[in-house]
Amino acid sequence: MSRTAAPKANSTAAEGEGTPVSFALLFSGQGTQHPAMLPWLADDGIVHDMRARLGVDDWRRALADPQWAERNDNAQTLLTCLALAAWAQLAPMVPAPDAIAGYSVGELAAFSAAGVLAADSSIELARQRAHAMDACAALAPGGLLAVTGISDQALDRVRADAGVELAIRNSDLNVIVGGPPHALEDAERIAVAAGAQCTRLRVNVASHTSWMRGAAERFSRTLANVPFQAPRVVLFSNAADRIRNASSAKAALAAQIAQTVRWDECMENIMARQVRCVLEIGPGQALARMWNQRWPTVPARACDDFRSAAAVVAWLRSHADR
């Protein structure tokens, strides 16, 4: 298989701390994949390779089967491939992003877009990551529960009483907890009684909790043999703030599997770059919606909103070039 290179960013613009800013690039995580996602995406070499890896002729038809779509190895490979394909098709038409971050498994695509990993390495690592997590889940089954609308104090009680852990922190009132199925049932009951809204996510492992420590250790060993580079643009991590070199990139990618995703801090770090707009690549609009709720004066849109790549580029340039 031929080596697929990540699209190159404008390194001069990325490295200068005083350079005028343009936009931030966010890569979606797992759980909102759907058959109609990225309707404008061309069937390029990355997509063709993905179909071969997954053994499917039509990935949209495959996504219509919930059992297929929710399998970790399918979902993580598909999402990484499609995100990289989308960015490869957009990158030649837009300026380099001022900052990049990825949400959960979206970090694989984010690190590739930032020049840390070759695209084909990220795609293979998505499969390895899923297998490591599935092996952990076979010994300790689990899942994730979104909890919104309760205070930190009430959430602490939910975590203590139900025996779940904080998996992802999106904001003060928007978090995701993880744990075994029975603990999630208890957490939902307790949280709803405290006034929260709860949603079980389409993920069958307790991602970003201590139940995935074995997966993080296994993935760290896998990463030891993979070539990494320092990022060519400003890159923020779920677990380690800004990534500045290859060694910190490897450590961060492994650590986030079993540590809390601090997405609220990622967003704050990006906002500190004074970006003019934000583009989300992946399924759905979850990251764009979270951004707009917090910083409505800095617009965010998702690639899923558009019917063509040209429309994505036109929107991005209309804001980033102001």
C-alpha positions in Angstrom: 0.0 0.0 0.0 1.3 3.4 -0.9 2.1 5.9 1.9 -0.6 8.5 2.2 0.9 11.9 3.3 -1.0 14.3 5.5 -1.8 17.6 3.7 1.0 20.1 4.4 0.2 23.3 6.4 1.9 26.6 5.9 4.7 26.2 8.5 5.8 29.8 8.4 2.3 31.0 9.4 2.0 28.3 12.0 5.2 28.8 13.8 5.2 32.6 14.3 3.5 33.5 17.6 2.6 36.9 16.3 1.2 35.8 13.0 -2.4 37.0 12.2 -4.8 34.2 13.0 -7.4 32.6 10.8 -9.3 29.6 11.9 -9.3 26.5 14.1 -9.8 23.0 12.9 -11.6 20.4 15.1 -12.0 16.7 14.4 -15.1 14.9 15.8 -15.1 11.9 18.0 -17.1 8.6 17.9 -20.8 8.2 18.5 -22.5 10.4 16.0 -21.5 8.6 12.8 -24.4 8.3 10.3 -25.0 7.2 6.7 -25.5 10.8 5.3 -22.4 12.3 7.0 -20.1 14.4 4.8 -22.4 14.4 1.8 -19.9 16.2 -0.4 -17.0 13.9 0.2 -15.4 12.5 -3.0 -14.4 8.8 -3.2 -10.7 9.5 -3.2 -7.7 7.2 -2.5 -8.2 7.4 1.3 -11.8 6.5 1.1 -11.0 3.6 -1.3 -8.4 2.3 1.1 -10.9 2.6 3.9 -13.5 0.5 2.1 -10.8 -2.1 1.5 -9.7 -2.2 5.1 -13.3 -2.5 6.3 -14.4 -5.0 3.6 -17.3 -2.9 2.4 -18.3 -1.7 -1.1 -20.6 1.1 0.2 -19.6 2.6 3.6 -22.8 4.6 3.8 -24.9 1.5 3.4 -22.8 -0.2 6.1 -23.3 2.7 8.5 -27.1 2.1 8.2 -26.6 -1.1 10.2 -26.3 0.0 13.8 -24.5 -3.1 14.9 -21.8 -2.6 12.3 -21.6 1.2 12.9 -21.1 0.8 16.6 -18.3 -1.7 16.5 -15.2 0.0 17.7 -12.9 -1.3 15.0 -15.3 -0.2 12.3 -16.2 3.1 13.8 -12.7 4.3 14.7 -11.2 3.2 11.4 -14.0 4.8 9.4 -14.0 8.1 11.3 -10.3 8.5 11.1 -10.3 7.7 7.3 -13.2 10.0 6.5 -11.8 12.9 8.5 -8.5 12.6 6.8 -10.1 12.3 3.4 -12.2 15.4 4.1 -9.3 17.5 5.2 -7.1 16.3 2.3 -9.8 17.5 -0.1 -10.2 20.9 1.7 -6.6 21.7 2.6 -5.4 22.7 -0.8 -8.2 25.3 -1.1 -7.8 27.1 2.3 -5.1 28.8 4.4 -3.4 26.8 7.1 -5.3 26.5 10.4 -4.1 28.5 13.3 -4.9 25.7 15.8 -6.0 22.0 15.6 -7.6 19.7 18.2 -9.4 16.4 18.0 -12.1 15.0 20.3 -11.3 11.5 21.6 -10.5 9.3 18.6 -10.6 12.5 16.6 -7.1 13.1 17.9 -5.6 10.6 15.4 -6.9 12.7 12.5 -5.9 15.9 14.3 -2.4 14.8 14.9 -2.1 13.7 11.2 -3.5 17.1 10.0 -0.9 18.8 12.2 2.0 16.8 10.6 2.7 14.6 13.5 1.7 11.4 11.8 1.4 10.2 8.2 -2.2 9.6 7.3 -1.8 5.9 6.7 -0.1 5.6 10.1 -3.1 7.3 11.8 -5.5 5.0 10.0 -3.7 1.8 11.1 -3.5 3.2 14.6 -7.2 3.7 14.7 -7.6 -0.1 14.2 -5.0 -0.9 16.8 -6.6 1.6 19.3 -10.0 0.0 18.8 -8.6 -3.5 19.3 -6.8 -2.5 22.5 -10.0 -1.0 23.9 -12.1 -4.0 22.9 -9.7 -6.3 24.6 -10.1 -4.3 27.8 -13.8 -4.1 27.4 -14.0 -7.9 27.1 -12.6 -8.2 30.6 -14.5 -5.1 32.0 -17.6 -4.3 29.9 -18.7 -0.7 30.1 -20.1 2.4 28.3 -20.6 6.1 28.5 -23.4 8.4 29.7 -23.8 12.0 28.9 -25.0 14.1 31.8 -26.1 17.7 31.5 -27.7 20.3 33.7 -26.3 19.6 37.2 -23.6 21.3 39.3 -20.2 20.0 40.0 -21.2 19.2 43.6 -24.2 17.1 42.4 -22.0 15.4 39.8 -19.5 14.5 42.5 -22.3 12.8 44.4 -23.4 10.9 41.3 -19.9 9.6 40.7 -19.4 8.6 44.3 -22.8 6.9 44.7 -22.8 5.1 41.4 -19.1 4.3 41.1 -18.6 5.9 37.7 -15.7 8.2 36.6 -15.5 11.5 34.7 -14.7 10.5 31.1 -15.1 13.8 29.2 -15.6 17.3 30.5 -17.2 19.5 27.8 -18.2 22.4 30.1 -19.3 23.0 33.7 -22.8 21.6 33.0 -22.0 19.1 30.2 -20.0 16.1 31.0 -19.8 12.4 30.1 -19.2 9.7 32.7 -18.0 6.1 32.1 -18.2 2.8 33.9 -19.7 -0.7 33.9 -23.3 -1.0 32.7 -24.8 -1.4 36.1 -23.0 1.7 37.4 -24.2 3.7 34.4 -27.8 2.6 35.2 -27.3 3.8 38.8 -25.7 7.0 37.6 -28.6 7.8 35.3 -31.2 7.2 38.0 -29.3 9.4 40.5 -28.5 12.1 38.1 -32.1 12.3 36.7 -33.4 12.6 40.3 -31.0 15.5 40.8 -32.5 17.3 37.8 -30.0 16.2 35.0 -30.7 15.1 31.5 -29.0 11.9 30.6 -28.2 10.1 27.3 -26.5 6.8 26.8 -23.9 7.1 24.1 -23.5 4.7 21.2 -20.1 3.5 22.6 -19.6 0.1 24.1 -16.5 0.7 26.2 -15.8 2.9 29.2 -13.5 5.2 27.2 -11.2 7.7 29.0 -11.6 6.0 32.4 -9.3 3.8 34.5 -11.2 0.7 33.1 -9.2 1.4 29.9 -5.8 1.5 31.6 -4.7 -1.8 30.0 -5.7 -0.4 26.6 -3.6 2.7 27.1 -0.6 0.7 28.1 -1.0 -1.6 25.1 -1.4 1.4 22.7 1.6 3.0 24.2 3.7 0.0 23.2 2.2 0.1 19.7 3.1 3.8 19.4 6.7 3.2 20.4 7.5 1.8 16.9 5.6 4.5 14.9 7.4 7.5 13.4 6.2 10.7 14.9 7.2 14.3 14.1 6.9 17.6 15.9 3.6 19.4 14.9 3.8 21.9 12.0 0.9 23.9 13.4 -0.4 24.7 16.9 -1.8 21.4 18.3 -3.8 20.9 21.5 -4.3 17.5 23.2 -7.2 16.1 25.3 -4.8 15.0 28.0 -1.6 17.2 27.7 -2.5 20.7 26.6 -0.3 21.9 23.7 1.8 19.3 21.9 5.3 20.6 21.0 7.3 17.5 20.1 7.1 13.9 19.0 7.6 12.4 22.4 4.8 14.4 24.1 2.5 13.5 21.1 3.1 9.8 21.7 2.5 10.1 25.4 -0.7 12.1 25.0 -2.3 9.8 22.4 -1.9 6.8 24.7 -2.8 8.6 27.9 -6.1 10.0 26.7 -7.6 6.4 26.3 -7.6 6.1 30.1 -7.7 9.7 31.3 -10.4 12.4 31.3 -10.8 14.3 28.0 -10.6 17.9 29.0 -12.4 19.3 26.0 -13.4 22.5 27.8 -9.7 23.3 28.3 -8.9 22.5 24.6 -11.6 25.0 23.6 -10.2 27.6 26.0 -6.7 27.1 24.6 -8.0 27.5 21.0 -10.0 30.6 21.9 -6.8 32.1 23.4 -5.4 32.0 19.9 -8.0 34.6 18.9 -9.3 32.5 16.1 -11.9 34.2 13.8 -13.9 31.0 13.2 -13.9 27.2 13.8 -14.5 24.3 11.4 -15.5 20.9 12.6 -14.6 17.9 10.4 -16.5 14.7 11.1 -20.1 13.5 11.7 -22.7 15.7 13.2 -22.3 19.2 14.7 -21.6 18.4 18.3 -18.3 20.3 18.6 -19.5 23.3 16.6 -22.6 23.5 18.7 -20.6 23.4 22.0 -18.3 26.1 20.6 -21.2 28.3 19.6 -22.9 28.0 22.9 -19.8 29.2 24.7 -18.4 31.8 22.2 -21.3 32.9 19.9 -19.3 35.8 18.5 -16.7 33.5 17.0 -18.8 31.3 14.5 -18.3 27.6 14.3 -19.7 25.3 11.6 -19.5 21.6 10.9 -18.6 20.1 7.5 -21.8 18.0 7.8 -23.7 21.3 7.3 -22.6 21.7 3.7 -23.6 20.1 0.4 -20.3 20.7 -1.3 -16.6 21.2 -0.6 -16.8 24.6 -2.4 -19.5 25.7 0.1 -17.2 24.7 3.1 -14.4 26.7 1.6 -16.5 29.7 0.8 -17.8 29.9 4.4 -14.4 29.4 5.9 -12.8 32.1 3.7 -15.6 34.5 4.4 -14.8 34.5 8.1 -11.1 33.5 8.2 -10.0 36.2 5.7 -11.8 39.1 7.4 
